[in-house]
Amino acid sequence: MARWTSRRWVVGAGVVLVVVAGLAVALAGVGGGGPDGSASSSVGEIATPARPGTEVSADAAVGESAAAPDEPASAAQPGVPVGTVTRSLVRTAQITVEVTDPEIGVRDLRASAAAAGGFVAEEQSGRNGGWVVLRVPAEALDRLVEQVGALGTVTERSAHVVDATEEVVDLDARVASQQASVARVRALLAEATSIGDIVAVESELARREAELDSLTGRLTALRDQVQFSTLTVDLRTPDGGPVDDEPSPAGFLDGLGAGWNGLVALGSGTGAVLGFLLPFLPVLAVLGGIGWLVRRAVRARRATPSPAGGPTG
């Protein structure tokens, strides 16, 4: 009886050991997932996006950097992209050049401006010099300045640049806003029914359209200044400079020439006075004749003797 009891305990312990071993094997299979279990688990961890506030493993960080090796570092930083606004620059330049023949220089300037896609805005030339104002595309200004400098000897050169970007952007926004305002007023005009409403809306529409035209004109003029730069060229001859302050001493011939010029000027002045008075001579002759006749009649009356007085009583 005691032997049977001990056998039962041994068999029971063996069954328990077998059950425990089976559970251990089953748990190991579920946790490891076989030989490929670790790889599939790693892939799942990398594919799953990390939630805010959670740590990212080193393997995941390496995987992300390898997936996009050429991505710029600034792409992850939000903000306004740099370089999206085009600068609006108003450029002007002035240059003074000494040339042997200013008229030929002016012709060369006209040809250079036309070749650069520009035109001549103002022009004045003479024997001793001249000046020309050219309007050329902004991108061709520097090249044209070099061409003008090659015409002769450059004595002066200056340039000026004004950044009109802020003004252009402001006018663009104001024009767009005014266009929307005009469209709204036109919609109200279409819905107006009474004469009073139509007159009031038309008056407001005229005011807003006038303001829109003004803004559009300013914007067009400013864009023209940005698109076409202004180049002022002053052409001078080498001997066309200022006269020396100390005059040379005058000689006999200089005095003779000055006297002759004075005589000619006096004769011209006298002739001009006579020519001015000549039309008045007939009138003066008539008036003088009338005065002479009146004076003669008065003298004749005074010379006539008075009749003798009557008898006295």
Helices and strands as residue ranges (DSSP letters): H 2-32, H 37-47, H 58-67, G 73-76, E 89-98, H 102-115, E 119-125, E 129-137, G 138-140, H 141-149, E 153-163, H 165-191, H 195-227, E 228-236, H 252-277, G 278-280, H 281-303
